[in-house]
Amino acid sequence: MRRIVLSGAPHRADWLLRPLGQGIPMLLLGLLLAACTPMELAPITPEPSGHRQPGQVIWHDLVTDDVESAKRFYGQLFGWTFEEHGRYTLILNDGSPIAGIVPDKKGAAGPERSCWVMCLSEDNVDGVARLVERIGGQVVKGPGEIARRGRYLVVRDPLGAPLVLMHSASGDPEPAVPPIGGWLWDELWTSDIEAAVTFYQSLGNYAAQQVNPDEDEIGYWVLMTDDRWQAGITAVPFEDMPPQWVPVIRVADPAAVTATAAELGGRVVITPDHPLGGGRVSLIEDPLGGLVMVQSWQPEESPDTEQ
């Protein structure tokens, strides 16, 4: 299934609202290390899937120093439910596991005490560890093994955006139309699109396509494997914001979700009625500083949707 492209505004300067996320770089390093401390995490798929797609986004973990607050916010916002697995909290959407919450008990400094960490499928984690630094990235932690989940590697791309590469012990999720409350898309917000595209093409053997070259000198790029859209790359939208990955959740009514987010103590950074939202997209900061976008979307909006 081809995922929807979220951005592509003709004037990227319109994104420069007030500064956001200035304290993220050092915090993210601590959070990512916390995410991979020894613990038994839930597998990527509850049952072995038999599917492998290197380059596919296969999981998300929320790393936070206040698990209970995170559960209240996201549970009420999206109707998610939770299962406790020791120190790890499994997030379920309509009964299906979609993500987890990892507690950060180190008390990382700074206002942003929450962060979503994206995980990409990788066949050869050990081989990629040797490749990352040759193509300008940094190995933060690993390669290592997490019981039940698989072999992992925590890296930063050349611009500093962190992510986890994982060879899942249970296989990768089968591609499917994302349900309401599920993951629709992931965007890399970076300070150097050309360098980022080059890095990820080398890292994941992606094809890359600029989807709006006539609208924007910078443009919006899509990373693809086997003609399937996997993730987007665009310019960092806020002054002084470090490069990072931001996930997108499919919702039926972005305006209703953002109103609820504000009532629950979150901050609505971009509203659906903003020119960038177009009535369909909004950007939310949870009460602890984690960023997530929400978007309404229908499968027929993608020209190559696979049923």
C-alpha positions, 0 to 999 in steps of 0.5 A: 500500500502506498502511504499518503504524503503529508507535507509539500507546502509551497513555501517552507518558511511558513513552517517557521512558527515558534521554536520547538524541541530545542532540548531534544538532542542530548535527551534523545541520546539518553532515551535511546540508550534507555530504550535498549537497556536489558529487558524483555520486550514484546515481539514486533509481531505477536505470532511469526509473520514470515514476512521480511521487508528491509527498510519498512517501519516496523515498530514505534516505542515511546520513551518517557519518564512518566509512563502513567501520564503518557498512558492517560494522554494517549489512551484518552486521545486515541482509545489505546489500551495497555498491557504491562510486561514487567517494565515494558508497556505494550500499546494496543489499538483495538486489541492489536499491539502497535507500539510500546512504552519504555520507562526512562528512569534516569531523569534526563534534563530538559523540558522534553521528557518524552520521545517517539523512537522509530524502528526500521527493519534490517536484515543484517544488523551487524553488517549495517553497524560497519556501514553506518559510520562509513556513510556519515552516521554514528553508531550509538549502541549495539549491535545487541540482542533484546529477548523476544524482540530481535537484534538491534542497532541504535544509530544517528544519521549524519544530521543527528536524527536517531533511529533503531534498526532491528532484525525482528525475531518474529518477522515484520508486520504484513503491509496493510491499510492502517486502521483508525488509531494506527500508524499511517506514515513517518517523516524525517525532518532534517536540516539537509535533505540531500545528505539525508536522502543519500544516507538512507539510500545507502543504509536501506537500499531505498529508491528515492523520489521527489514528489513535488519538484515543481512546488518547492525548491527543497521539495518532499522526498519519499523513500521506497522499497519495491515501489512501496512508499516507506517514509518521507523526508522534508525540511525541519519545520521549526527554528532551532529544532534538531532533525528527528523522525516524527510519526503520523497516526490515522484519525477520522477527525483531526479537529476533534482529536486536536481539541481533545489533545488540548483538553488533556494537557497537550499542545496543538502546534499546527491545527487542521485549519492552518494552511499547512493542515488543509483540514486534514493534518495537525501536529500535537506535542504531548504533555511531556514533549513528544511529537506526533502528527494526526491525519485523516486519510482514505485508502482510495487517496493512494493511486497504488493502494494494494488490497 
